[in-house]
Amino acid sequence: MSQHHQPSTLAALGRAWVEAWNARDLERVLTLYDEAAVMTSDRIPMLGFDPSGTVLGKDALRAYWRKALPLVPNLHFSLIDLFVSPDSLVVFYQNERGKKICEYLRVNEAGLIVQGSANHLAH
């Protein structure tokens, strides 16, 4: 049974997520994730990781982001909006190239991210 999180708690998590990325601090980003977290992105197969576009677990996430981060030296996320549900949040932001992205983050009872999906605008 998933616990209901307060909107303010989830909003704070979303802001912490953006701030950790903008600090380019991978370990700080990873503290927000559960050990068994799952991440899905179209960038994952592009960088030679799982062709399904999903990485499983914090170690795999670390390996993926370690490879991805140096490719974006000027990474910067500008927060546009935060959307919350009882067990998830969507961080709507613009990246350093002006692309708007929605990151869906599902949260467990401990308030850690267990699932993340980067959602890009359909063209």
TAWOGI-V81111 format. One record per residue. N is the residue number from 0. OMEGA is omega in degrees with one decimal (* if undefined). NEAR is the number of other ideal C-beta (glycine too) atoms within 10 Angstrom. Layout:
N/OMEGA/NEAR ; N/OMEGA/NEAR
This chain:
0/-178.8/5 ; 1/-178.0/12 ; 2/175.7/11 ; 3/178.1/10 ; 4/176.6/20 ; 5/177.4/10 ; 6/-178.2/14 ; 7/178.4/9 ; 8/180.0/13 ; 9/178.0/23 ; 10/178.6/16 ; 11/176.9/14 ; 12/179.2/21 ; 13/178.6/23 ; 14/178.5/13 ; 15/179.0/14 ; 16/179.3/24 ; 17/-178.6/18 ; 18/179.9/14 ; 19/176.8/18 ; 20/-178.6/22 ; 21/175.2/14 ; 22/-176.7/10 ; 23/-176.3/14 ; 24/-174.5/13 ; 25/-178.9/16 ; 26/176.7/8 ; 27/175.6/14 ; 28/-175.0/20 ; 29/177.5/17 ; 30/-179.2/12 ; 31/-174.1/18 ; 32/173.2/21 ; 33/179.0/17 ; 34/-175.6/11 ; 35/-176.4/12 ; 36/179.1/22 ; 37/179.4/18 ; 38/179.7/25 ; 39/178.3/17 ; 40/176.6/21 ; 41/178.9/10 ; 42/-175.2/17 ; 43/177.1/20 ; 44/179.8/13 ; 45/-178.1/11 ; 46/173.9/13 ; 47/175.8/9 ; 48/-170.9/19 ; 49/-179.4/13 ; 50/178.0/8 ; 51/-177.7/10 ; 52/-178.2/16 ; 53/170.1/16 ; 54/-174.2/22 ; 55/174.4/13 ; 56/-174.2/15 ; 57/-179.6/17 ; 58/178.3/11 ; 59/177.0/17 ; 60/180.0/21 ; 61/-178.8/16 ; 62/-180.0/14 ; 63/-177.4/19 ; 64/176.9/17 ; 65/179.0/10 ; 66/-174.9/13 ; 67/-172.1/17 ; 68/179.4/15 ; 69/179.5/10 ; 70/-179.4/10 ; 71/-173.5/14 ; 72/-178.0/8 ; 73/-178.1/7 ; 74/173.4/15 ; 75/178.4/14 ; 76/173.9/18 ; 77/-177.3/12 ; 78/176.4/15 ; 79/-178.4/12 ; 80/173.2/10 ; 81/177.5/19 ; 82/-177.2/15 ; 83/169.5/18 ; 84/-179.2/14 ; 85/-176.1/12 ; 86/-179.3/16 ; 87/170.7/17 ; 88/174.1/24 ; 89/176.8/18 ; 90/180.0/25 ; 91/-174.2/16 ; 92/175.2/21 ; 93/-179.7/14 ; 94/-175.1/16 ; 95/178.2/13 ; 96/179.3/9 ; 97/178.0/7 ; 98/177.3/10 ; 99/-174.2/13 ; 100/171.9/16 ; 101/177.1/16 ; 102/177.8/21 ; 103/-178.8/16 ; 104/176.1/22 ; 105/-170.4/17 ; 106/178.2/24 ; 107/-176.1/16 ; 108/-179.6/12 ; 109/179.8/8 ; 110/177.7/14 ; 111/-179.3/17 ; 112/178.3/23 ; 113/180.0/19 ; 114/176.0/18 ; 115/175.5/20 ; 116/175.0/16 ; 117/-177.7/16 ; 118/-179.1/15 ; 119/-179.0/13 ; 120/177.3/8 ; 121/-178.1/4 ; 122/*/3
